[in-house]
């Protein structure tokens, strides 16, 4: 058994952990590609117990199951990256600039101090089903070799996958499950492209893909997400 804590900086909704960051903590106990399901809102600044259980890796707050994780074979067809210049233009159309349910979200909230969040403001790419934006990771997200720490790769593909899945739906939505595979180290010393696309829906469930690529179009990590529309 081990313990982890989600610092308050890494929130999604104001009082709970960002889904991608929280899932990334669980995935850190799994080798290779992983799928993490969130069962209850991850509390902030609170010790959480992580252990192996019947559902794989399990994270608890007291007796409350917060998340479960397991290895996965991520069979995901990833579109070509739209490129940096296209992503920069698309960013201007980020829906959250006009209406955002969680404006202080660590990943996509425009209401945070400059440089405090990931500032991943994906907007629609004209003539495609993609949403995209550029990403320059800040130095506090990197390991000693200048690569983005895996937990922040998970974070970066969380909210963009939601915009890809929901498109312009202005409904309260929460991440249900995130499956991610990292193909190569994500460099911190260059501008990257984060992009997302829809994968269909079923009643209250919306599915989206997301990926991060370098300036040459090489996909470094990709994810498939399940989002739940709240009543």
Residue pairs with C-beta under 8 A, 6 or more apart in sequence:
1 49
1 50
1 51
2 29
2 49
2 50
2 51
3 47
3 48
3 49
3 50
4 25
4 47
4 48
4 50
4 59
5 45
5 46
5 47
5 48
6 17
6 21
6 22
6 25
6 42
6 43
6 44
6 45
6 46
6 48
7 44
7 45
8 44
8 45
9 106
9 116
10 17
10 18
10 21
10 44
10 106
10 155
11 17
11 18
11 44
11 104
11 105
11 106
12 18
12 19
12 21
12 102
12 105
12 106
12 107
12 158
12 159
12 175
13 41
13 102
13 105
13 174
14 102
14 104
15 41
15 43
15 44
16 41
16 42
16 43
16 44
17 41
17 42
17 43
17 44
18 105
18 106
18 107
18 155
18 158
18 159
19 38
19 42
19 158
19 174
19 175
19 178
20 107
20 154
20 155
20 156
20 157
20 158
20 159
20 175
20 178
21 106
21 107
21 151
21 152
21 154
21 155
21 158
22 36
22 38
22 42
22 59
22 66
22 67
23 36
23 38
23 67
23 69
23 154
23 158
23 175
23 178
23 180
24 36
24 150
24 151
24 152
24 153
24 154
24 155
25 48
25 50
25 59
25 151
26 34
26 36
26 50
26 57
26 59
26 67
26 68
26 69
27 34
27 36
27 69
27 150
27 151
27 154
27 180
28 150
28 151
29 50
29 57
29 69
30 56
30 57
30 69
30 70
30 71
31 71
32 71
32 181
33 71
33 72
33 73
33 74
33 179
33 180
33 181
33 182
34 69
34 70
34 71
34 72
34 179
34 180
35 69
35 70
35 71
35 72
35 74
35 177
35 178
35 179
35 180
36 67
36 68
36 69
36 177
36 178
36 179
37 67
37 68
37 69
37 176
37 177
38 66
38 67
38 174
38 175
38 176
38 177
39 65
39 66
39 67
39 68
40 61
40 64
40 65
40 66
41 66
42 48
42 59
42 61
42 66
42 67
43 61
43 66
46 61
48 59
48 60
48 61
48 66
49 59
49 60
49 61
50 57
50 58
50 59
50 60
51 57
51 58
51 60
52 58
53 68
55 68
55 70
56 68
56 69
56 70
56 71
57 68
57 69
57 70
58 65
58 67
58 68
59 65
59 66
59 67
59 68
59 69
60 66
72 179
72 181
74 179
74 180
74 181
74 222
74 223
74 224
76 181
76 209
76 222
76 223
76 224
78 209
78 211
78 219
78 222
79 128
79 130
79 195
79 197
80 217
81 193
81 195
81 211
81 213
81 217
81 219
82 90
82 125
82 128
82 130
82 132
82 193
82 195
83 193
83 215
83 217
84 134
84 191
84 193
84 215
86 125
86 132
87 125
87 132
87 133
87 134
87 193
87 194
87 195
88 133
88 134
89 126
90 122
90 123
90 124
90 125
90 126
90 130
90 131
90 132
90 133
91 121
91 122
91 123
91 132
91 133
91 134
92 123
93 123
93 124
94 108
94 110
94 121
94 122
94 123
94 133
95 123
95 163
95 168
95 170
96 103
96 108
96 109
96 110
96 121
97 110
97 121
99 170
100 108
100 109
100 110
100 111
101 172
101 173
102 109
103 109
103 110
103 111
103 112
104 111
104 112
105 112
105 117
105 159
106 112
106 117
106 118
106 155
107 117
107 118
107 120
107 155
107 156
107 158
107 159
107 160
108 117
108 118
108 119
108 120
108 121
108 122
108 159
108 160
108 163
109 117
110 119
110 121
112 119
115 138
118 135
118 137
118 141
118 152
118 155
118 156
119 135
120 133
120 135
120 156
120 159
120 160
120 194
121 133
122 131
122 132
122 133
122 159
122 160
122 163
122 164
122 194
122 195
122 196
123 131
123 132
123 133
124 130
124 131
125 131
125 132
125 195
129 164
129 197
129 198
130 164
130 195
130 196
130 197
131 160
131 163
131 164
131 195
131 196
131 197
132 193
132 194
132 195
132 196
133 160
133 193
133 194
133 195
134 191
134 192
134 193
134 194
135 156
135 191
135 192
135 193
135 194
135 212
136 190
136 191
136 192
137 148
137 152
137 186
137 188
137 192
138 188
139 188
141 148
141 149
141 152
141 188
142 148
142 149
142 188
143 149
145 185
146 187
146 188
146 189
147 185
147 186
147 187
147 188
148 156
148 185
148 186
148 187
148 188
150 182
153 180
153 182
153 186
153 212
153 221
154 178
154 180
154 223
156 194
156 212
157 178
157 180
157 194
157 196
157 210
157 211
157 212
157 221
157 222
157 223
157 225
158 175
158 178
158 210
158 223
158 225
160 194
160 195
160 196
160 210
161 178
161 196
161 208
161 209
161 210
161 223
161 224
161 225
161 227
162 173
162 175
162 196
162 206
162 208
162 225
162 227
163 196
163 208
164 195
164 196
164 197
164 198
164 199
164 208
164 209
164 210
165 196
165 198
165 199
165 201
165 206
165 207
165 208
165 225
165 227
166 173
166 206
166 208
166 227
166 229
167 198
169 206
169 229
171 229
171 230
172 229
172 230
173 206
173 227
173 228
173 229
173 230
174 227
174 228
174 230
175 225
175 226
175 227
175 228
176 205
176 225
176 226
176 227
176 228
177 225
177 226
178 223
178 224
178 225
178 226
179 223
179 224
179 225
180 221
180 222
180 223
180 224
181 221
181 222
181 223
182 220
182 221
183 219
183 220
183 221
183 222
184 218
184 220
184 221
185 220
186 192
186 212
186 220
186 221
187 214
190 214
190 215
191 215
192 212
192 213
192 214
192 215
192 220
193 212
193 213
193 214
193 215
194 210
194 211
194 212
195 210
195 211
195 213
196 208
196 209
196 210
196 211
197 208
197 209
197 210
198 206
198 207
198 208
198 209
199 207
199 208
199 209
199 224
200 206
200 207
201 207
204 228
204 229
205 226
205 227
205 228
205 229
206 226
206 227
206 228
206 229
207 224
207 225
207 226
207 227
208 224
208 225
208 227
209 222
209 223
209 224
209 225
210 222
210 223
210 225
211 219
211 220
211 221
211 222
211 223
212 219
212 220
212 221
212 222
213 219
213 220
214 220
